[in-house]
Structure formats: C-alpha cells, structure tokens
C-alpha cells in the first residue's frame, strides 16, 4: 500500500513539474532549465568526487595493508632467525630491520 502511494506521489510531482515547464513563459522556462541543469551537474560532480575519493581511499588502505603485512612477515622471519642464534648483523642485512626492531622481537 505504502509503495503505491509513494509511486503515485512521485508521478504527481513529475506531472506538476512538466505542467510548470509547459506553462512558463520563455524567460521562466529558461531560468528553470538553467537551474535544473545546474542541479544535475552538481549531483554528477558530487557523485564523481565521492567515487574518486572512495577509490583513492581504498588504494591507500591496500598499500598500507601490504606494507604492514610485509613488515610482519619480516619480523616473523627475523624472530625465527634470532631464535636459531643467527648474528644480528646478518638478520639486519637479510630483513632490512633495525637492530632495535630485532631486539624487540
């Protein structure tokens, strides 16, 4: 029931809009069309900006996640190497971790 009323309400709004357009003089119609075009342009630009922002955010998040994952993997390897008694200098050279990072493992 509610869906039907909403649909009918939208149809009435559209009919009023079209009637207003048809009955307006040339100047008013031109003003209306400029406003409508501006509104549509604004909505399109906002949609595109939002879409680009989400894409950039997703890309940054993926990059951060990859870096964190790589660091965790290096730390796991360094910890295992340390447990096996390998020299800290060798662990630093292989993992590119600092001595402080290795000592904290």
C-alpha positions as CSV (number, residue, x, y, z in Angstrom):
1,X,0.0,0.0,0.0
2,X,2.7,2.4,1.0
3,X,4.8,1.7,-2.1
4,X,1.8,2.5,-4.3
5,X,1.2,5.9,-2.6
6,X,4.9,6.8,-2.9
7,X,4.8,5.9,-6.6
8,X,1.7,7.9,-7.2
9,X,3.2,10.8,-5.2
10,X,6.3,10.7,-7.5
11,X,4.1,10.6,-10.6
12,X,2.1,13.7,-9.3
13,X,5.4,15.6,-8.6
14,X,6.6,14.8,-12.2
15,X,3.3,15.9,-13.7
16,X,3.4,19.2,-11.8
17,X,7.0,19.7,-12.9
18,X,6.1,19.1,-16.5
19,X,3.0,21.4,-16.3
20,X,5.1,24.1,-14.8
21,X,7.6,23.8,-17.6
22,X,4.9,23.9,-20.3
23,X,3.1,26.9,-18.8
24,X,6.1,29.1,-18.1
25,X,6.9,31.9,-20.4
26,X,10.2,31.7,-22.3
27,X,12.2,33.6,-19.7
28,X,10.9,31.5,-16.7
29,X,11.4,28.3,-18.7
30,X,15.0,29.2,-19.5
31,X,15.6,30.0,-15.8
32,X,14.1,26.7,-14.8
33,X,16.2,24.8,-17.3
34,X,19.4,26.5,-16.2
35,X,18.6,25.6,-12.5
36,X,17.7,22.1,-13.5
37,X,21.0,21.7,-15.5
38,X,22.9,23.2,-12.6
39,X,21.3,20.8,-10.1
40,X,22.1,17.8,-12.4
41,X,25.7,19.0,-13.0
42,X,26.2,19.4,-9.2
43,X,24.8,16.0,-8.5
44,X,27.0,14.4,-11.1
45,X,30.1,16.2,-9.9
46,X,29.4,15.2,-6.3
47,X,28.9,11.6,-7.4
48,X,32.2,11.6,-9.3
49,X,34.1,13.2,-6.4
50,X,32.7,10.7,-4.0
51,X,33.6,7.8,-6.3
52,X,37.1,9.1,-6.8
53,X,37.6,9.6,-3.1
54,X,36.5,6.1,-2.3
55,X,38.8,4.7,-5.0
56,X,41.8,6.7,-3.6
57,X,40.9,5.7,0.0
58,X,40.7,2.0,-1.0
59,X,44.0,2.2,-2.8
60,X,45.7,3.8,0.2
61,X,44.3,1.2,2.5
62,X,45.5,-1.6,0.3
63,X,49.0,-0.1,0.2
64,X,49.1,0.3,4.0
65,X,47.9,-3.2,4.5
66,X,50.5,-4.6,2.1
67,X,53.3,-2.6,3.9
68,X,52.1,-3.9,7.3
69,X,51.9,-7.4,6.1
70,X,55.4,-7.2,4.6
71,X,56.7,-5.8,7.9
72,X,55.0,-8.5,10.0
73,X,56.5,-11.2,7.7
74,X,60.0,-9.7,8.0
75,X,59.5,-9.7,11.8
76,X,58.4,-13.3,11.9
77,X,61.5,-14.3,9.8
78,X,63.8,-12.2,11.9
79,X,62.4,-13.7,15.1
80,X,62.9,-17.2,13.8
81,X,66.5,-16.3,12.7
82,X,67.1,-14.8,16.2
83,X,65.8,-17.9,17.9
84,X,68.2,-20.0,15.7
85,X,71.0,-17.9,17.0
86,X,72.0,-16.1,13.8
87,X,74.1,-12.9,14.1
88,X,72.1,-9.7,14.4
89,X,74.1,-8.1,11.6
90,X,73.1,-10.9,9.2
91,X,69.4,-10.6,10.3
92,X,69.6,-6.8,9.7
93,X,71.1,-7.4,6.2
94,X,68.5,-10.0,5.2
95,X,65.3,-8.4,6.6
96,X,66.3,-4.7,6.5
97,X,65.0,-4.3,10.0
98,X,66.9,-2.1,12.5
99,X,68.8,-3.6,15.4
100,X,66.3,-2.1,17.8
101,X,63.4,-3.7,15.9
102,X,65.1,-7.1,16.0
103,X,65.9,-6.8,19.7
104,X,62.3,-6.1,20.5
105,X,61.3,-9.4,18.9
